[in-house]
Amino acid sequence: MTENKDNDSSPPEIVDAGADIAGAATGATLGTFLGGPAGAAIGAAMGHTLRKIGAEINNRYISPREDERVASALTYAIERAERKIEDGEEIRSDGFFDEGTDDRSTADEIVEGALIAAQREHEERKVEYIGYLIANICFDESVGGPQSNALISTAERISWRQIRILAYLLRPQKFAGSDRTTPTFSPDSIRDLEPPPDDFLHEFSELQQMRLLMDLEAFMGFPFDPDRYVVSRFGKQLYSLMELERIDPSVLREFSELCKFGRYDV
């Protein structure tokens, strides 16, 4: 890619590349948006920011696969924003999109950070949720610039498995059933159980280091008791803004075996 592309023609190229990850239907939605007047579907302020930053990133030297990731994140952000507007929600009007003397707004910086995170993301299943994070920040006036940066930085750092652990911990009733009771642990009840693999324990530990999980007792005791671990306020905010409730329960079931929550009352 050259440095002299015209911004009006470059965004559709992102659209075409993004169809691989986001799917043909979502790619077409992004193409309609970027091919028409900026902000036609989701408002002038947010539309201008997404188109402007998307074009800037596309004018840089990035690989075809990175093009796909950026396109996918933009697609999910736009589609989510459109749905929120249809539901009667309003894009924030607290100065988030106001450009300063350098022609940059807080929104420009946040969207660029999120799209760069998507561009570099090798675990491409995360890109969809980065798109939702972009959209929701653009609607939520309670999330300031520093907080948005912290959320994006964490979304970039957290692995796909850690995202699923977070989602699992906030939805244990999906797996344990409504009659779940706190188990009484005893040597006999765990005698034949193997502890989780070291890589899982490492990722679980990192969630605490990122302040997404708060432990109420000693950290790495096995078996894991769900009452020992509390998802932090920041972790719950990340869960909400990335819309991790969308993750299908079928991809979380492995943690029932890894954590053995509620399975010791034998």
MARDREN-595463 format. One record per residue: residue number from 1; z negated, x negated, y negated of N, C-alpha, C in turn. Coordinates in nm, 3 decimals, m for minus. Each point is the difference from the previous one (the first is absolute). Layout:
N
 kelum     n.w     n.u     n.v    ca.w    ca.u    ca.v     c.w     c.u     c.v
   NUM       Z       X       Y       Z       X       Y       Z       X       Y
...
! end
This chain:
266
 kelum     n.w     n.u     n.v    ca.w    ca.u    ca.v     c.w     c.u     c.v
     1   0.000  m0.083   0.119   0.000   0.083  m0.119   0.000  m0.087  m0.125
     2   0.071   0.037  m0.101   0.009  m0.078  m0.121  m0.096   0.052  m0.103
     3  m0.022  m0.076  m0.103  m0.090   0.038  m0.108   0.069   0.088  m0.103
     4   0.129   0.025   0.012   0.074   0.072  m0.104   0.040   0.141   0.041
     5  m0.066   0.055   0.101   0.034   0.137   0.039  m0.038   0.096  m0.110
     6   0.079   0.103  m0.013  m0.034   0.105  m0.095  m0.107   0.089   0.062
     7  m0.106   0.029  m0.074  m0.112   0.075   0.053   0.040   0.140   0.045
     8   0.102   0.058  m0.061   0.039   0.135   0.035   0.066   0.006   0.138
     9   0.059  m0.112   0.044   0.069   0.002   0.128  m0.085  m0.055   0.112
    10  m0.106  m0.079  m0.033  m0.075  m0.064   0.107  m0.092   0.092   0.078
    11  m0.068   0.098  m0.061  m0.091   0.081   0.080   0.063   0.070   0.119
    12   0.123   0.057  m0.011   0.058   0.062   0.119   0.016  m0.095   0.117
    13   0.015  m0.131  m0.027   0.009  m0.094   0.110  m0.131  m0.006   0.076
    14  m0.112   0.015  m0.072  m0.130   0.008   0.066  m0.002   0.122   0.090
    15   0.052   0.110  m0.049   0.002   0.125   0.075   0.067  m0.019   0.135
    16   0.119  m0.059   0.001   0.075  m0.016   0.123  m0.077  m0.085   0.100
    17  m0.060  m0.108  m0.050  m0.075  m0.088   0.089  m0.121   0.069   0.057
    18  m0.061   0.090  m0.078  m0.125   0.063   0.041   0.015   0.106   0.105
    19   0.119   0.045   0.027   0.017   0.107   0.097  m0.050  m0.041   0.138
    20   0.005  m0.131   0.031  m0.044  m0.048   0.130  m0.145   0.033   0.028
    21  m0.087  m0.021  m0.099  m0.143   0.020   0.018  m0.039   0.143  m0.033
    22   0.043   0.048  m0.114  m0.045   0.130  m0.048   0.073   0.115   0.069
    23   0.118  m0.027   0.054   0.077   0.106   0.064   0.107   0.053  m0.093
    24   0.104   0.054   0.056   0.116   0.043  m0.079  m0.036   0.107  m0.101
    25  m0.086   0.095   0.038  m0.033   0.110  m0.090  m0.074  m0.049  m0.124
    26  m0.100  m0.086   0.021  m0.074  m0.049  m0.115   0.086  m0.094  m0.084
    27   0.085  m0.077   0.066   0.089  m0.088  m0.075   0.091   0.078  m0.092
    28   0.049   0.113   0.047   0.087   0.084  m0.083  m0.075   0.053  m0.121
    29  m0.125   0.034   0.018  m0.081   0.048  m0.113  m0.012  m0.108  m0.106
    30  m0.028  m0.121   0.042  m0.011  m0.110  m0.096   0.134  m0.027  m0.067
    31   0.109   0.010   0.075   0.131  m0.022  m0.059   0.031   0.103  m0.107
    32  m0.036   0.125   0.024   0.021   0.106  m0.099  m0.078  m0.029  m0.127
    33  m0.125  m0.044   0.018  m0.084  m0.030  m0.117   0.055  m0.117  m0.081
    34   0.028  m0.112   0.068   0.042  m0.120  m0.072   0.143   0.010  m0.049
    35   0.079   0.087   0.060   0.138   0.015  m0.043   0.015   0.092  m0.119
    36  m0.106   0.076  m0.034   0.006   0.093  m0.112  m0.083  m0.050  m0.116
    37  m0.027   0.087  m0.097  m0.082  m0.039  m0.115  m0.139  m0.041   0.046
    38  m0.051  m0.108  m0.056  m0.133  m0.047   0.037  m0.103   0.108  m0.026
    39  m0.082   0.030   0.100  m0.106   0.096  m0.018   0.042   0.144   0.015
    40   0.121   0.024   0.047   0.048   0.137   0.010  m0.086   0.085   0.092
    41  m0.051  m0.061   0.107  m0.075   0.078   0.098  m0.150  m0.006  m0.021
    42  m0.054  m0.110  m0.047  m0.145  m0.018  m0.003  m0.055  m0.031  m0.139
    43   0.076   0.029  m0.104  m0.050  m0.024  m0.134   0.050  m0.132  m0.055
    44   0.019  m0.003  m0.129   0.061  m0.118  m0.063  m0.085  m0.125   0.014
    45  m0.132   0.012  m0.016  m0.086  m0.119  m0.001  m0.002  m0.069   0.136
    46  m0.033   0.075   0.103  m0.007  m0.059   0.133   0.139  m0.038   0.049
    47   0.099   0.085  m0.025   0.136  m0.030   0.042   0.051  m0.128  m0.062
    48  m0.026  m0.018  m0.129   0.043  m0.122  m0.070  m0.064  m0.124   0.062
    49  m0.130   0.010   0.029  m0.071  m0.116   0.055   0.054  m0.038   0.137
    50   0.016   0.098   0.088   0.047  m0.031   0.136   0.142  m0.055  m0.001
    51   0.085   0.058  m0.085   0.138  m0.048  m0.006   0.005  m0.140  m0.061
    52  m0.075  m0.020  m0.107   0.000  m0.130  m0.068  m0.049  m0.112   0.092
    53  m0.116   0.021   0.065  m0.056  m0.105   0.084   0.083  m0.018   0.127
    54   0.050   0.109   0.056   0.087  m0.012   0.116   0.123  m0.083  m0.031
    55   0.059   0.022  m0.118   0.118  m0.077  m0.039  m0.033  m0.146  m0.023
    56  m0.117  m0.027  m0.062  m0.039  m0.138  m0.025  m0.017  m0.077   0.131
    57  m0.064   0.063   0.097  m0.021  m0.066   0.129   0.134  m0.022   0.070
    58   0.087   0.097  m0.011   0.130  m0.013   0.066   0.085  m0.110  m0.063
    59  m0.023  m0.032  m0.125   0.075  m0.105  m0.067  m0.049  m0.140   0.035
    60  m0.109  m0.006   0.074  m0.050  m0.129   0.044   0.065  m0.035   0.134
    61  m0.022  m0.122   0.044   0.053  m0.039   0.131  m0.097   0.049   0.107
    62   0.038   0.104   0.071  m0.081   0.050   0.111   0.093   0.026   0.118
    63  m0.057  m0.007   0.118   0.080   0.015   0.122   0.035   0.147   0.023
    64   0.100   0.026   0.083   0.033   0.139   0.033  m0.118   0.078   0.058
    65  m0.082  m0.065   0.080  m0.116   0.069   0.057  m0.101   0.034  m0.109
    66  m0.015  m0.089  m0.096  m0.090   0.029  m0.112   0.054   0.115  m0.084
    67   0.131   0.005  m0.017   0.063   0.115  m0.066  m0.042   0.130   0.068
    68   0.002   0.000   0.131  m0.034   0.119   0.076  m0.144   0.043  m0.027
    69  m0.089  m0.096  m0.005  m0.141   0.034  m0.020  m0.024   0.056  m0.140
    70   0.060  m0.063  m0.101  m0.015   0.050  m0.137   0.056   0.140  m0.010
    71   0.117   0.022   0.058   0.063   0.132  m0.004  m0.087   0.104   0.067
    72  m0.058  m0.036   0.113  m0.083   0.094   0.073  m0.124   0.038  m0.080
    73  m0.067  m0.099  m0.059  m0.120   0.029  m0.080   0.035   0.090  m0.118
    74   0.110  m0.029  m0.068   0.043   0.084  m0.112   0.032   0.142   0.046
    75   0.064   0.010   0.114   0.037   0.130   0.053  m0.123   0.086   0.027
    76  m0.097  m0.057   0.071  m0.120   0.076   0.031  m0.078   0.034  m0.127
    77  m0.002  m0.092  m0.097  m0.071   0.028  m0.126   0.064   0.117  m0.073
    78   0.133   0.000  m0.008   0.071   0.106  m0.072  m0.014   0.134   0.072
    79   0.017   0.000   0.130  m0.011   0.126   0.073  m0.141   0.057  m0.009
    80  m0.101  m0.086   0.005  m0.137   0.049  m0.011  m0.026   0.053  m0.140
    81   0.052  m0.070  m0.102  m0.019   0.046  m0.137   0.067   0.136  m0.022
    82   0.120   0.015   0.054   0.070   0.128  m0.014  m0.080   0.114   0.063
    83  m0.059  m0.027   0.117  m0.079   0.104   0.067  m0.125   0.034  m0.081
    84  m0.063  m0.102  m0.058  m0.119   0.025  m0.080   0.033   0.086  m0.122
    85   0.115  m0.026  m0.062   0.042   0.081  m0.114   0.029   0.143   0.044
    86   0.064   0.015   0.114   0.025   0.134   0.054  m0.130   0.075   0.024
    87  m0.105  m0.073   0.034  m0.130   0.061   0.026  m0.081   0.023  m0.127
    88   0.061  m0.031  m0.115  m0.065   0.028  m0.127  m0.080  m0.114  m0.059
    89   0.004  m0.117   0.062  m0.072  m0.115  m0.056   0.081  m0.063  m0.112
    90  m0.071  m0.072  m0.089   0.066  m0.061  m0.115  m0.015  m0.151   0.004
    91   0.106  m0.068  m0.038  m0.003  m0.145  m0.012  m0.098  m0.038  m0.110
    92  m0.071  m0.109   0.019  m0.103  m0.038  m0.096   0.058  m0.023  m0.140
    93  m0.080   0.034  m0.101   0.045  m0.010  m0.139  m0.103  m0.072  m0.085
    94  m0.064  m0.101   0.061  m0.110  m0.072  m0.066   0.044  m0.134  m0.057
    95   0.130  m0.020  m0.020   0.051  m0.126  m0.052   0.041  m0.098   0.109
    96  m0.013   0.042   0.125   0.034  m0.087   0.113   0.145  m0.046  m0.007
    97   0.088   0.087  m0.049   0.143  m0.032  m0.005   0.046  m0.051  m0.137
    98  m0.090  m0.012  m0.096   0.037  m0.043  m0.135   0.029  m0.150  m0.002
    99   0.115  m0.036  m0.053   0.037  m0.141  m0.006  m0.061  m0.065  m0.123
   100  m0.045  m0.124   0.016  m0.057  m0.077  m0.110   0.106  m0.078  m0.075
   101  m0.045  m0.096  m0.077   0.094  m0.079  m0.080   0.093  m0.086   0.085
   102  m0.039  m0.024   0.124   0.083  m0.079   0.091   0.089   0.088   0.087
   103   0.009   0.129  m0.037   0.082   0.096   0.074  m0.048   0.017   0.144
   104  m0.129  m0.026   0.023  m0.058   0.018   0.132  m0.116   0.097  m0.009
   105  m0.009   0.089   0.097  m0.112   0.093   0.007  m0.089  m0.037   0.117
   106  m0.120   0.059   0.003  m0.086  m0.019   0.117   0.072   0.048   0.125
   107   0.072   0.110  m0.012   0.074   0.053   0.114   0.104  m0.100   0.050
   108   0.069  m0.068  m0.093   0.097  m0.101   0.040  m0.065  m0.107   0.089
   109  m0.116  m0.046  m0.044  m0.068  m0.107   0.073  m0.046   0.048   0.137
   110  m0.056   0.121   0.005  m0.051   0.053   0.126   0.115   0.026   0.098
   111   0.105   0.065  m0.048   0.114   0.029   0.089   0.065  m0.129   0.048
   112   0.014  m0.098  m0.088   0.058  m0.127   0.043  m0.086  m0.066   0.107
   113  m0.132   0.000  m0.019  m0.088  m0.059   0.100   0.012   0.069   0.135
   114   0.009   0.133  m0.003   0.009   0.076   0.125   0.134  m0.024   0.068
   115   0.108  m0.004  m0.078   0.133  m0.021   0.060   0.015  m0.142   0.054
   116  m0.062  m0.096  m0.067   0.002  m0.137   0.053  m0.079  m0.006   0.130
   117  m0.112   0.073   0.006  m0.077   0.007   0.125   0.087   0.059   0.111
   118   0.074   0.106  m0.031   0.090   0.061   0.099   0.111  m0.096   0.038
   119   0.054  m0.071  m0.097   0.109  m0.095   0.024  m0.041  m0.106   0.101
   120  m0.122  m0.047  m0.010  m0.047  m0.110   0.084  m0.063   0.046   0.131
   121  m0.011   0.131   0.018  m0.076   0.053   0.113   0.075  m0.012   0.133
   122  m0.051  m0.084   0.088   0.066  m0.015   0.131  m0.036   0.114   0.094
   123  m0.116   0.064  m0.021  m0.036   0.117   0.080   0.055   0.124  m0.070
   124   0.124   0.033   0.031   0.073   0.097  m0.080  m0.053   0.142   0.011
   125  m0.084   0.027   0.097  m0.061   0.133   0.009  m0.093   0.026  m0.118
   126  m0.043  m0.105  m0.067  m0.087   0.017  m0.117   0.075   0.046  m0.123
   127   0.131  m0.024  m0.006   0.077   0.023  m0.123  m0.006   0.145  m0.044
   128   0.006   0.093   0.094  m0.009   0.142  m0.034  m0.127   0.028  m0.080
   129  m0.111  m0.058   0.042  m0.129   0.029  m0.061  m0.017  m0.072  m0.134
   130   0.069  m0.112  m0.016   0.005  m0.064  m0.131   0.074   0.090  m0.098
   131   0.106   0.067   0.047   0.070   0.097  m0.084  m0.091   0.113  m0.045
   132  m0.080   0.053   0.091  m0.093   0.107  m0.037  m0.103  m0.051  m0.102
   133  m0.043  m0.126   0.017  m0.096  m0.058  m0.094   0.058  m0.005  m0.140
   134   0.126  m0.041  m0.012   0.066  m0.002  m0.131  m0.001   0.138  m0.062
   135   0.044   0.099   0.077   0.009   0.136  m0.053  m0.135   0.051  m0.046
   136  m0.102  m0.016   0.082  m0.130   0.057  m0.032  m0.066  m0.068  m0.119
   137   0.019  m0.131  m0.014  m0.054  m0.068  m0.118   0.064   0.056  m0.127
   138   0.129   0.034   0.008   0.071   0.053  m0.117  m0.045   0.140  m0.040
   139  m0.080   0.064   0.084  m0.051   0.134  m0.030  m0.150   0.002  m0.030
   140  m0.070  m0.105   0.036  m0.147   0.002  m0.005  m0.053  m0.081  m0.117
   141  m0.045   0.068  m0.106  m0.048  m0.068  m0.119  m0.134  m0.070   0.021
   142  m0.068   0.030   0.109  m0.128  m0.066   0.026   0.017  m0.142   0.053
   143   0.124  m0.036   0.036   0.027  m0.133   0.054   0.061  m0.087  m0.109
   144  m0.081  m0.088  m0.057   0.047  m0.086  m0.108   0.081  m0.118   0.051
   145   0.045  m0.083  m0.095   0.082  m0.115   0.035  m0.067  m0.098   0.095
   146  m0.123  m0.048  m0.032  m0.067  m0.094   0.091  m0.024   0.058   0.138
   147  m0.039   0.126   0.005  m0.024   0.065   0.129   0.130   0.014   0.079
   148   0.108   0.034  m0.071   0.130   0.011   0.066   0.041  m0.134   0.059
   149  m0.021  m0.107  m0.075   0.034  m0.133   0.050  m0.081  m0.036   0.124
   150  m0.129   0.038  m0.001  m0.085  m0.028   0.115   0.047   0.078   0.123
   151   0.041   0.124  m0.021   0.050   0.082   0.110   0.129  m0.057   0.058
   152   0.091  m0.043  m0.088   0.126  m0.056   0.046  m0.022  m0.131   0.073
   153  m0.088  m0.085  m0.055  m0.031  m0.127   0.065  m0.058   0.023   0.140
   154  m0.086   0.100   0.012  m0.060   0.030   0.130   0.103   0.058   0.095
   155   0.086   0.088  m0.051   0.106   0.058   0.082   0.094  m0.108   0.053
   156   0.020  m0.103  m0.080   0.086  m0.111   0.044  m0.071  m0.084   0.106
   157  m0.128  m0.020  m0.016  m0.075  m0.088   0.090  m0.031   0.066   0.134
   158  m0.030   0.128  m0.001  m0.045   0.068   0.120   0.114   0.010   0.101
   159  m0.031  m0.018   0.127   0.103   0.007   0.104   0.022   0.144   0.043
   160   0.107   0.023   0.074   0.027   0.135   0.051  m0.110   0.045   0.095
   161  m0.050  m0.091   0.081  m0.109   0.040   0.091  m0.127   0.031  m0.079
   162  m0.028  m0.076  m0.105  m0.117   0.029  m0.081   0.014   0.134  m0.072
   163   0.120   0.034  m0.041   0.025   0.132  m0.058  m0.034   0.108   0.103
   164   0.041  m0.021   0.124  m0.026   0.099   0.103  m0.149   0.006   0.037
   165  m0.068  m0.114  m0.004  m0.145   0.002   0.022  m0.068   0.084  m0.107
   166   0.040  m0.021  m0.126  m0.056   0.077  m0.110   0.025   0.150   0.021
   167   0.122   0.034   0.038   0.033   0.140   0.024  m0.080   0.056   0.116
   168  m0.020  m0.080   0.103  m0.077   0.044   0.116  m0.145   0.026  m0.038
   169  m0.060  m0.090  m0.076  m0.141   0.014  m0.036  m0.025   0.122  m0.087
   170   0.100   0.042  m0.074  m0.017   0.118  m0.084   0.039   0.129   0.071
   171   0.047  m0.012   0.125   0.037   0.121   0.074  m0.050  m0.005   0.145
   172  m0.127  m0.040   0.021  m0.047  m0.012   0.139  m0.002   0.133   0.074
   173  m0.016   0.112  m0.073  m0.005   0.131   0.066   0.131   0.034   0.068
   174   0.109  m0.063  m0.043   0.130   0.026   0.064   0.002  m0.051   0.144
   175  m0.090  m0.094   0.029   0.005  m0.066   0.129  m0.123   0.028   0.086
   176  m0.115   0.020  m0.065  m0.123   0.018   0.076  m0.031   0.146   0.028
   177   0.064   0.092  m0.075  m0.026   0.142   0.021  m0.111   0.050  m0.089
   178  m0.007   0.129  m0.017  m0.096   0.060  m0.092  m0.143  m0.007   0.051
   179  m0.019  m0.022   0.133  m0.134  m0.002   0.056  m0.056  m0.140   0.013
   180   0.061  m0.095  m0.071  m0.040  m0.140   0.008  m0.144  m0.018  m0.044
   181  m0.078  m0.071   0.077  m0.137  m0.032  m0.036  m0.016  m0.151  m0.002
   182  m0.098  m0.046  m0.074  m0.024  m0.143  m0.006  m0.051  m0.048   0.135
   183   0.067  m0.094   0.064  m0.040  m0.042   0.134  m0.122  m0.091  m0.002
   184  m0.068  m0.001   0.112  m0.109  m0.094   0.020   0.053  m0.116   0.084
   185  m0.004  m0.119  m0.057   0.055  m0.115   0.070  m0.104  m0.056   0.097
   186   0.046  m0.039   0.115  m0.089  m0.063   0.098   0.082  m0.101   0.078
   187  m0.066  m0.098   0.059   0.076  m0.100   0.079   0.087   0.064   0.107
   188  m0.052   0.106   0.066   0.077   0.064   0.105   0.127   0.066  m0.053
   189  m0.006   0.057  m0.123   0.113   0.075  m0.052   0.115  m0.089  m0.043
   190  m0.025  m0.130  m0.022   0.107  m0.087  m0.047   0.029  m0.115   0.097
   191  m0.060   0.007   0.118   0.007  m0.114   0.093   0.144  m0.038   0.035
   192   0.086   0.099   0.020   0.137  m0.027   0.044   0.101  m0.003  m0.114
   193  m0.048   0.003  m0.122   0.092   0.002  m0.115   0.026  m0.142  m0.047
   194   0.124  m0.027  m0.032   0.035  m0.128  m0.057   0.003   0.011  m0.152
   195  m0.047  m0.101  m0.072   0.006   0.006  m0.147   0.144  m0.005  m0.048
   196   0.024   0.048  m0.122   0.137  m0.005  m0.054   0.048  m0.145  m0.011
   197   0.131  m0.020  m0.002   0.054  m0.137  m0.013  m0.037  m0.062  m0.134
   198   0.001  m0.132  m0.003  m0.042  m0.073  m0.119   0.085   0.034  m0.122
   199   0.130   0.023   0.021   0.085   0.029  m0.116  m0.040   0.133  m0.065
   200  m0.042   0.097   0.082  m0.048   0.126  m0.055  m0.130  m0.021  m0.077
   201  m0.092  m0.077   0.057  m0.126  m0.027  m0.067   0.023  m0.073  m0.133
   202   0.098  m0.089  m0.001   0.033  m0.073  m0.122   0.048   0.097  m0.109
   203   0.089   0.092   0.036   0.052   0.093  m0.100  m0.108   0.098  m0.045
   204  m0.087   0.038   0.092  m0.111   0.087  m0.036  m0.091  m0.071  m0.100
   205  m0.027  m0.128   0.025  m0.084  m0.080  m0.090   0.064  m0.011  m0.138
   206   0.132  m0.018  m0.005   0.069  m0.011  m0.129  m0.013   0.127  m0.083
   207  m0.004   0.116   0.065  m0.019   0.125  m0.074  m0.131  m0.002  m0.076
   208  m0.101  m0.061   0.056  m0.127  m0.013  m0.071   0.011  m0.101  m0.113
   209   0.070  m0.109   0.024   0.016  m0.100  m0.105   0.075   0.057  m0.120
   210   0.091   0.096   0.025   0.073   0.065  m0.108  m0.078   0.115  m0.063
   211  m0.124   0.021   0.048  m0.087   0.105  m0.052   0.058   0.139   0.025
   212   0.075   0.013   0.107   0.051   0.131   0.039  m0.095   0.067   0.099
   213  m0.073  m0.081   0.074  m0.104   0.050   0.090  m0.134  m0.059  m0.043
   214  m0.101   0.082   0.009  m0.136  m0.044  m0.029  m0.081   0.020   0.128
   215  m0.066  m0.106   0.048  m0.081   0.017   0.120  m0.145   0.021  m0.040
   216  m0.065   0.089   0.072  m0.138   0.032  m0.030  m0.097  m0.082   0.084
   217   0.050  m0.060   0.106  m0.082  m0.083   0.087   0.074  m0.130   0.027
   218  m0.048  m0.076   0.095   0.064  m0.127   0.034   0.145   0.022   0.035
   219   0.084  m0.095  m0.039   0.145   0.025  m0.002   0.064   0.015   0.137
   220   0.000  m0.102   0.081   0.088   0.001   0.116  m0.068   0.039   0.131
   221  m0.098   0.086  m0.008  m0.060   0.047   0.124   0.102   0.080   0.080
   222  m0.007  m0.013   0.132   0.089   0.077   0.087  m0.087   0.073   0.100
   223   0.026   0.126   0.027   0.115   0.078  m0.044  m0.014   0.050  m0.143
   224   0.114   0.032  m0.062  m0.001   0.049  m0.137  m0.057   0.141  m0.006
   225  m0.094   0.019  m0.088  m0.055   0.132  m0.026   0.059   0.045  m0.133
   226   0.072   0.110  m0.006   0.064   0.042  m0.125  m0.100   0.025  m0.112
   227  m0.125   0.032   0.035  m0.100   0.023  m0.105  m0.040  m0.129  m0.070
   228   0.038  m0.114   0.055  m0.031  m0.128  m0.065   0.095  m0.030  m0.115
   229   0.119   0.060   0.006   0.105  m0.038  m0.094   0.037   0.115  m0.091
   230   0.006  m0.030  m0.127   0.035   0.100  m0.101   0.120  m0.052  m0.076
   231   0.104   0.080  m0.012   0.114  m0.038  m0.083  m0.047   0.005  m0.145
   232   0.022  m0.107  m0.072  m0.048  m0.010  m0.139   0.075   0.098  m0.090
   233  m0.053   0.018  m0.120   0.068   0.086  m0.098   0.139  m0.052  m0.030
   234   0.013  m0.132  m0.011   0.132  m0.060  m0.024   0.092   0.023   0.120
   235  m0.055  m0.011   0.120   0.079   0.026   0.120   0.048   0.143   0.006
   236  m0.086   0.094  m0.038   0.039   0.141   0.000   0.106   0.027  m0.107
   237  m0.010  m0.070  m0.113   0.101   0.016  m0.104   0.135  m0.054   0.047
   238  m0.001  m0.114   0.066   0.124  m0.056   0.055   0.059   0.096   0.102
   239  m0.084   0.054   0.087   0.043   0.097   0.101   0.067   0.120  m0.067
   240  m0.061   0.049  m0.107   0.052   0.119  m0.069   0.131  m0.028  m0.072
   241   0.005  m0.108  m0.077   0.117  m0.028  m0.082   0.119  m0.046   0.083
   242  m0.026  m0.063   0.114   0.109  m0.038   0.090   0.034   0.114   0.096
   243  m0.077   0.107  m0.006   0.021   0.119   0.084   0.002  m0.036   0.148
   244  m0.102  m0.074   0.040  m0.006  m0.045   0.139  m0.032   0.113   0.097
   245  m0.036   0.117  m0.052  m0.017   0.115   0.088   0.132   0.042   0.064
   246   0.112  m0.051  m0.055   0.131   0.030   0.057   0.026  m0.074   0.131
   247  m0.079  m0.102   0.028   0.022  m0.077   0.123  m0.027   0.091   0.120
   248   0.094   0.006   0.089  m0.012   0.087   0.116  m0.115  m0.046   0.090
   249  m0.084   0.093   0.043  m0.114  m0.038   0.086   0.042  m0.075   0.125
   250   0.122   0.021   0.046   0.043  m0.066   0.124   0.001  m0.151  m0.012
   251   0.018  m0.053  m0.122   0.002  m0.145  m0.016  m0.139  m0.055  m0.029
   252  m0.101   0.087   0.001  m0.138  m0.044  m0.023  m0.082   0.001   0.128
   253   0.055   0.057   0.106  m0.081   0.022   0.120  m0.045  m0.130   0.066
   254   0.071  m0.107  m0.022  m0.040  m0.126   0.062  m0.139  m0.043  m0.044
   255  m0.042   0.044  m0.119  m0.131  m0.041  m0.050  m0.114   0.072   0.070
   256   0.030   0.112   0.064  m0.101   0.065   0.083  m0.042  m0.092   0.113
   257   0.095  m0.077   0.052  m0.030  m0.094   0.107  m0.061  m0.128  m0.055
   258   0.051  m0.047  m0.113  m0.049  m0.125  m0.057  m0.142   0.013  m0.053
   259  m0.031   0.115  m0.058  m0.131   0.019  m0.062  m0.098   0.071   0.093
   260   0.052   0.081   0.092  m0.085   0.074   0.093  m0.098   0.091  m0.073
   261   0.040   0.051  m0.115  m0.090   0.088  m0.074  m0.034   0.123   0.083
   262  m0.128   0.030   0.009  m0.044   0.122   0.063   0.021   0.006   0.150
   263   0.010  m0.117   0.066   0.035   0.000   0.143  m0.109  m0.065   0.088
   264  m0.122  m0.005  m0.049  m0.103  m0.075   0.073  m0.110   0.087   0.059
   265   0.004   0.132  m0.022  m0.106   0.085   0.051   0.028   0.040   0.146
   266  m0.006  m0.098   0.089   0.031   0.023   0.142  m0.129   0.014   0.081
! end
